Amino acid sequence: MKKLLALIFISLLGNSVFAADAIIEVIPLSNRPAFEILPLLAPLLGNTAQLIDNGSNLLVKTTPDKLAEIKAIVRQLDVRQSNLIITVRQSKQTTADELNAAARVQLNIPADPSRSGGRIGGHFYQTQEKNADQNTQTIRTMEGVAAHIKAGNVYPSQYSSRYGYATATELTEATTGFSVVPRLAGQQVILNISPWSDKLNNQGQIETQNAQSTLRINLGEWVELGGVGGNSNNSSSGAFVNTRQVGESRMHILVKVDRVN
């Protein structure tokens, strides 16, 4: 390691871009790694300074007057990153409006209802699960850091060779999850998010739904990324009765981001 640093310093000192009064200094970082600070600084400095990523430190070669400017910028950039909790729900029964309304009701409930003469504002939604087509996943990460979560099952399936002389087992993976990169912007967050959901149907086939989106949302508020829907129309007839059944199925993809300490 010492040998590597010596080579770096020799390289910096040997550069003829700077005047003879150029100095080299190590700037320690407390909250963010150098690889995040470096690309933000480099375009601002042009050829007036040389910067090297040294993990938790930043190696700088520049003139004394420019060094003070660089340190001031680094102090502004080297701030503590917030922890975020990202929740993704995929459901056929629940919408973003219902979840936000239920959250407002909880906020408006008094700590001791027996002492309150006022009425609870908002609306209360009571939902019942009609089937198991709902899943919720939550992950904790830091702002600006990519996060990935996946859960599911592996299903074995057997198939025969072309001439039917042998059978083999193939493993099929059906998972649900999302990948996301969150960035704070005041009381909002910019998300680059890609959720997906696989499901094994009765015919042994994998049904997949996915989405990819970049959006700005308020912290603590549910937002619908989109939905995957389908319609069904079934009819049957017999000697005494004719029946027809029409159905609509829509899977809502919902996301919420909360900031935590």
C-alpha positions as CSV (number, residue, x, y, z in Angstrom):
1,M,0.0,0.0,0.0
2,K,2.8,2.4,0.9
3,K,4.5,1.6,-2.4
4,L,1.3,2.4,-4.3
5,L,0.9,5.7,-2.6
6,A,4.5,6.6,-3.3
7,L,3.9,5.9,-7.0
8,I,0.8,8.1,-6.9
9,F,2.7,11.0,-5.3
10,I,5.5,10.7,-7.8
11,S,3.1,10.8,-10.7
12,L,1.4,13.9,-9.3
13,L,4.7,15.7,-8.7
14,G,5.9,14.8,-12.1
15,N,3.0,16.5,-13.9
16,S,4.0,19.7,-15.5
17,V,0.5,21.2,-15.7
18,F,0.9,22.9,-12.4
19,A,3.2,25.6,-11.3
20,A,6.2,24.9,-9.0
21,D,4.2,26.1,-5.9
22,A,1.6,23.2,-6.3
23,I,1.0,21.2,-3.2
24,I,-0.4,17.8,-2.4
25,E,-2.8,17.1,0.4
26,V,-5.0,14.3,1.6
27,I,-8.6,15.3,2.4
28,P,-10.3,12.8,4.7
29,L,-14.0,12.0,4.1
30,S,-16.4,11.2,6.9
31,N,-19.7,10.3,5.3
32,R,-19.3,9.5,1.6
33,P,-16.7,7.5,-0.3
34,A,-14.3,9.2,-2.6
35,F,-15.7,7.5,-5.7
36,E,-18.9,9.5,-5.2
37,I,-17.2,12.8,-4.5
38,L,-14.7,12.6,-7.3
39,P,-17.0,12.7,-10.4
40,L,-18.8,15.7,-8.8
41,L,-15.6,17.7,-8.3
42,A,-13.7,16.9,-11.5
43,P,-15.9,18.9,-13.9
44,L,-15.7,22.0,-11.7
45,L,-11.9,22.1,-11.5
46,G,-10.9,21.3,-15.1
47,N,-7.1,21.2,-15.3
48,T,-6.6,23.3,-12.2
49,A,-6.3,20.3,-9.9
50,Q,-5.6,16.6,-10.0
51,L,-7.8,14.3,-7.9
52,I,-7.3,10.6,-7.0
53,D,-9.8,8.3,-5.3
54,N,-8.2,6.7,-2.2
55,G,-11.2,5.1,-0.6
56,S,-12.2,7.1,2.4
57,N,-9.7,9.9,1.4
58,L,-9.3,12.2,-1.5
59,L,-5.8,12.9,-2.8
60,V,-5.5,16.4,-4.3
61,K,-2.7,18.2,-6.1
62,T,-3.3,21.9,-6.7
63,T,-2.2,25.4,-5.8
64,P,-2.7,26.7,-2.2
65,D,-5.4,29.1,-3.1
66,K,-7.3,26.5,-5.1
67,L,-7.0,24.0,-2.3
68,A,-9.2,26.2,0.0
69,E,-11.9,26.2,-2.6
70,I,-11.7,22.4,-3.1
71,K,-12.0,21.9,0.7
72,A,-15.1,24.1,0.9
73,I,-16.8,22.2,-1.9
74,V,-15.9,18.8,-0.3
75,R,-17.4,19.9,3.0
76,Q,-20.7,20.6,1.3
77,L,-20.7,17.3,-0.6
78,D,-19.5,15.1,2.3
79,V,-22.8,15.1,4.1
80,R,-24.5,12.2,5.9
81,Q,-26.7,10.1,3.6
82,S,-30.2,9.4,4.8
83,N,-31.5,5.9,5.3
84,L,-34.7,5.1,3.4
85,I,-37.3,2.3,3.6
86,I,-38.8,1.4,0.2
87,T,-42.0,-0.6,0.1
88,V,-43.4,-2.1,-3.1
89,R,-46.9,-3.8,-3.1
90,Q,-48.4,-5.7,-6.0
91,S,-52.1,-6.2,-5.4
92,K,-55.4,-6.8,-7.2
93,Q,-57.4,-5.4,-4.3
94,T,-55.6,-2.3,-3.1
95,T,-55.0,1.1,-4.8
96,A,-52.7,4.0,-3.8
97,D,-55.7,6.2,-3.0
98,E,-57.0,3.6,-0.5
99,L,-53.6,3.2,1.2
100,N,-53.1,6.9,1.5
101,A,-56.6,7.4,2.9
102,A,-56.1,4.7,5.5
103,A,-52.8,6.4,6.5
104,R,-54.6,9.7,7.0
105,V,-57.2,8.1,9.2
106,Q,-54.5,6.6,11.4
107,L,-52.8,10.1,11.7
108,N,-56.1,11.7,12.7
109,I,-57.1,9.2,15.4
110,P,-56.6,10.9,18.8
111,A,-54.3,9.3,21.4
112,D,-57.2,8.9,23.8
113,P,-60.5,8.8,21.8
114,S,-62.6,9.0,25.0
115,R,-61.4,12.5,25.6
116,S,-62.0,13.8,22.2
117,G,-65.3,15.3,21.1
118,G,-64.4,15.8,17.5
119,R,-65.0,13.5,14.6
120,I,-62.3,11.5,12.7
121,G,-61.6,13.1,9.3
122,G,-61.0,11.2,6.1
123,H,-62.3,7.9,4.9
124,F,-61.9,4.4,6.2
125,Y,-61.5,1.5,3.8
126,Q,-62.0,-2.1,4.8
127,T,-60.7,-4.6,2.2
128,Q,-60.8,-8.3,2.1
129,E,-58.4,-10.5,0.2
130,K,-60.3,-12.3,-2.6
131,N,-57.3,-14.4,-3.4
132,A,-53.6,-14.7,-2.8
133,D,-52.6,-12.3,-5.6
134,Q,-51.0,-9.8,-3.3
135,N,-47.4,-9.4,-2.0
136,T,-45.5,-6.7,-0.2
137,Q,-41.8,-6.3,0.0
138,T,-39.7,-3.9,2.0
139,I,-36.0,-3.0,1.8
140,R,-33.8,-0.5,3.7
141,T,-31.1,1.3,1.9
142,M,-29.2,4.6,1.7
143,E,-30.0,7.3,-0.7
144,G,-28.1,7.1,-4.0
145,V,-27.3,3.4,-3.4
146,A,-28.7,0.7,-5.6
147,A,-30.8,-1.9,-3.7
148,H,-32.2,-5.3,-4.9
149,I,-34.6,-7.7,-3.3
150,K,-35.9,-11.0,-4.6
151,A,-37.9,-13.9,-3.1
152,G,-39.7,-16.9,-4.6
153,N,-39.6,-20.6,-5.3
154,V,-38.0,-23.1,-7.7
155,Y,-40.4,-25.5,-9.3
156,P,-39.3,-28.8,-10.8
157,S,-40.8,-29.9,-14.1
158,Q,-40.2,-33.1,-16.1
159,Y,-40.0,-33.3,-19.9
160,S,-39.3,-36.2,-22.3
161,S,-36.6,-36.3,-25.0
162,R,-37.6,-35.9,-28.6
163,Y,-38.1,-39.7,-29.1
164,G,-39.5,-40.3,-25.6
165,Y,-36.6,-42.6,-24.5
166,A,-35.6,-40.5,-21.5
167,T,-37.0,-37.9,-19.1
168,A,-35.2,-35.0,-17.5
169,T,-36.1,-32.6,-14.7
170,E,-35.9,-28.8,-15.3
171,L,-36.0,-26.3,-12.5
172,T,-38.1,-23.2,-13.1
173,E,-37.7,-20.1,-10.9
174,A,-40.7,-17.9,-10.0
175,T,-39.8,-14.9,-8.0
176,T,-41.1,-11.5,-6.9
177,G,-38.9,-8.5,-6.2
178,F,-37.6,-5.1,-7.3
179,S,-34.4,-3.2,-7.9
180,V,-34.2,0.5,-7.1
181,V,-31.9,3.5,-6.9
182,P,-33.4,6.3,-4.7
183,R,-32.2,9.9,-4.5
184,L,-33.6,12.5,-2.1
185,A,-34.7,15.9,-3.3
186,G,-36.0,17.8,-0.3
187,Q,-39.2,16.2,0.9
188,Q,-39.4,14.2,-2.3
189,V,-37.4,11.2,-3.7
190,I,-36.5,10.4,-7.2
191,L,-36.8,6.7,-7.9
192,N,-35.3,4.6,-10.7
193,I,-37.3,1.4,-10.0
194,S,-37.9,-2.0,-11.7
195,P,-40.4,-4.3,-9.9
196,W,-41.4,-7.7,-11.3
197,S,-43.6,-10.7,-10.2
198,D,-43.6,-14.3,-11.5
199,K,-46.4,-16.7,-10.8
200,L,-46.9,-20.4,-11.7
201,N,-50.3,-21.0,-13.2
202,N,-52.4,-24.2,-13.2
203,Q,-50.8,-25.3,-16.5
204,G,-47.3,-25.2,-15.0
205,Q,-46.5,-22.0,-17.0
206,I,-44.8,-18.9,-15.5
207,E,-46.9,-15.7,-15.8
208,T,-44.7,-12.6,-15.5
209,Q,-45.5,-9.0,-15.0
210,N,-42.9,-6.2,-14.7
211,A,-42.5,-2.5,-14.9
212,Q,-39.6,0.0,-15.2
213,S,-40.0,3.7,-14.2
214,T,-38.2,6.8,-13.1
215,L,-40.4,9.1,-11.1
216,R,-40.5,11.8,-8.4
217,I,-42.8,11.1,-5.4
218,N,-43.4,12.6,-2.0
219,L,-41.9,10.9,1.0
220,G,-44.4,8.7,3.0
221,E,-47.0,8.7,0.1
222,W,-48.1,5.7,-1.9
223,V,-47.9,6.1,-5.6
224,E,-49.1,3.7,-8.3
225,L,-46.4,2.9,-10.9
226,G,-48.9,1.3,-13.2
227,G,-51.1,-1.8,-13.6
228,V,-51.3,-5.0,-15.6
229,G,-54.9,-5.9,-16.5
230,G,-56.9,-8.4,-18.4
231,N,-60.5,-9.2,-19.2
232,S,-62.2,-12.6,-19.3
233,N,-65.5,-13.5,-20.9
234,N,-66.8,-17.1,-20.3
235,S,-70.2,-18.5,-21.4
236,S,-71.9,-21.9,-21.1
237,S,-75.3,-23.3,-22.0
238,G,-77.3,-26.3,-21.0
239,A,-80.7,-27.8,-21.6
240,F,-82.4,-25.4,-19.1
241,V,-80.1,-22.4,-18.6
242,N,-77.6,-20.2,-20.3
243,T,-74.9,-18.5,-18.2
244,R,-72.3,-15.8,-19.1
245,Q,-69.6,-14.5,-16.8
246,V,-67.5,-11.4,-17.4
247,G,-64.6,-10.6,-15.3
248,E,-61.8,-8.0,-15.1
249,S,-58.4,-8.5,-13.4
250,R,-55.9,-5.7,-12.7
251,M,-52.7,-5.9,-10.7
252,H,-51.7,-2.6,-9.2
253,I,-48.0,-1.9,-8.7
254,L,-47.6,0.5,-5.7
255,V,-44.5,2.1,-4.1
256,K,-43.8,4.2,-1.0
257,V,-40.6,5.6,0.4
258,D,-40.0,6.6,4.1
259,R,-37.0,8.3,5.5
260,V,-35.7,6.8,8.8
261,N,-32.8,7.7,11.2
